[in-house]
């Protein structure tokens, strides 16, 4: 129960701010309708489901949270992590793009690009070196088998 609460708290604070509060309450103009709403609903649902699946795997298998200070104790290589090393970030970006489509907002597309760059820098400068330090050869083998961002041949 404690692990569930920690994951929920992290989700509402960090991804909630990045993927919901800033896009909707700071950058979003009036909502679109019709086709844009349908397409954005698919992107929002896909992004949210991707994020939720990853958090589930972090908690149930890795016994941790997405917060680097309380990271999983086991290297999570199941679920969506079999196809990309960073599906949680991909899910958050998909969610933000969903808002950009819904609001047909250039500022939200630009915001998504800034968030993507921030994710890339965080992954390269902190996360990957840290995971190599913690998991060693197991992480190196995982990197050799799975792409950083999008599924496909390594």
PEGISUL-V175724 format. One record per pair of residues at least 12 apart in sequence whose ideal C-beta (glycine too) atoms are under 10 Angstrom apart, sorted by the first residue. I is the first residue (numbers start at 0). J is the second residue. If there is no record, write none. Layout:
{{I	J} {I	J}}
This chain:
{{2	57} {2	58} {2	59} {2	62} {2	63} {2	64} {2	69} {3	54} {3	58} {3	64} {4	64} {5	58} {5	63} {5	64} {5	65} {5	66} {5	69} {6	51} {6	54} {6	55} {6	57} {6	58} {6	63} {6	64} {6	65} {6	66} {6	69} {7	54} {7	64} {8	64} {8	66} {9	54} {9	57} {9	64} {9	65} {9	66} {9	68} {9	69} {10	50} {10	51} {10	54} {10	64} {10	65} {10	66} {12	66} {13	65} {13	66} {13	91} {14	46} {14	47} {14	50} {14	54} {14	65} {14	87} {14	88} {14	90} {14	91} {14	94} {14	95} {17	91} {17	92} {17	94} {17	95} {17	110} {17	114} {17	117} {17	118} {18	43} {18	46} {18	47} {18	50} {18	90} {18	91} {18	92} {18	93} {18	94} {18	95} {18	97} {18	98} {18	111} {18	114} {19	43} {19	47} {19	91} {19	94} {19	95} {19	98} {21	95} {21	98} {21	107} {21	110} {21	114} {22	94} {22	95} {22	96} {22	97} {22	98} {22	99} {22	101} {22	102} {22	104} {22	106} {22	107} {22	110} {22	111} {22	114} {23	98} {23	101} {23	102} {23	107} {25	106} {25	107} {25	110} {26	95} {26	98} {26	99} {26	102} {26	104} {26	105} {26	106} {26	107} {26	109} {26	110} {27	98} {27	99} {27	101} {27	102} {27	104} {27	106} {27	107} {27	110} {28	102} {28	103} {28	104} {28	106} {28	107} {29	102} {29	103} {29	104} {30	98} {30	101} {30	102} {30	103} {31	100} {31	101} {31	102} {31	103} {31	104} {32	101} {34	100} {35	100} {35	101} {35	102} {35	103} {36	100} {36	101} {37	100} {37	101} {38	97} {38	100} {38	101} {39	94} {39	96} {39	97} {39	98} {39	99} {39	100} {39	101} {39	102} {39	103} {40	97} {40	100} {40	101} {41	93} {41	97} {41	100} {42	92} {42	93} {42	94} {42	95} {42	96} {42	97} {42	98} {42	99} {42	100} {42	101} {43	93} {43	94} {43	95} {43	96} {43	97} {43	98} {43	100} {43	101} {44	93} {44	94} {44	97} {45	89} {45	90} {45	93} {45	94} {45	96} {45	97} {46	89} {46	90} {46	91} {46	92} {46	93} {46	94} {46	95} {46	96} {46	97} {46	98} {47	90} {47	91} {47	93} {47	94} {47	97} {48	79} {48	90} {48	93} {48	94} {49	78} {49	79} {49	83} {49	86} {49	87} {49	88} {49	89} {49	90} {49	91} {49	92} {49	93} {49	94} {50	65} {50	79} {50	86} {50	87} {50	88} {50	89} {50	90} {50	91} {50	93} {50	94} {51	87} {51	90} {52	78} {52	79} {52	80} {52	86} {52	87} {52	90} {53	65} {53	75} {53	78} {53	79} {53	80} {53	85} {53	86} {53	87} {53	88} {53	89} {53	90} {53	91} {54	87} {54	90} {55	78} {56	71} {56	75} {56	76} {56	77} {56	78} {56	79} {56	80} {56	86} {56	87} {57	69} {57	70} {57	71} {57	73} {57	75} {57	78} {57	80} {57	87} {58	71} {58	75} {59	71} {59	75} {59	77} {59	78} {60	72} {60	73} {60	74} {60	75} {60	76} {60	77} {60	78} {60	80} {61	73} {61	74} {61	75} {61	76} {61	77} {61	80} {62	75} {63	75} {65	87} {65	88} {65	91} {67	121} {67	125} {67	126} {67	129} {70	126} {70	129} {70	130} {70	133} {71	133} {71	134} {72	133} {73	134} {73	137} {74	130} {74	133} {74	134} {74	135} {74	137} {74	138} {74	140} {74	141} {75	87} {75	141} {76	134} {76	137} {76	138} {76	140} {76	141} {76	144} {76	145} {79	150} {80	141} {80	145} {81	141} {81	144} {81	145} {81	150} {82	145} {82	146} {82	149} {82	150} {82	151} {83	145} {83	146} {83	147} {83	148} {83	149} {83	150} {83	151} {84	122} {84	126} {84	127} {84	130} {84	138} {84	141} {84	142} {84	144} {84	145} {84	146} {84	147} {84	148} {85	118} {85	119} {85	121} {85	122} {85	126} {85	127} {85	145} {85	146} {85	147} {85	148} {85	149} {86	148} {86	150} {87	118} {88	114} {88	115} {88	117} {88	118} {88	119} {88	121} {88	122} {88	126} {88	147} {88	148} {89	115} {89	118} {89	148} {89	149} {89	150} {91	111} {91	114} {91	115} {91	118} {92	111} {92	112} {92	114} {92	115} {92	118} {92	148} {93	111} {94	111} {95	107} {95	108} {95	110} {95	111} {95	112} {95	113} {95	114} {95	115} {96	108} {96	110} {96	111} {96	112} {96	114} {96	115} {97	111} {98	110} {98	111} {99	111} {99	112} {115	148} {118	148} {119	147} {119	148} {122	147} {122	148} {123	147} {127	142} {127	147} {130	142}}
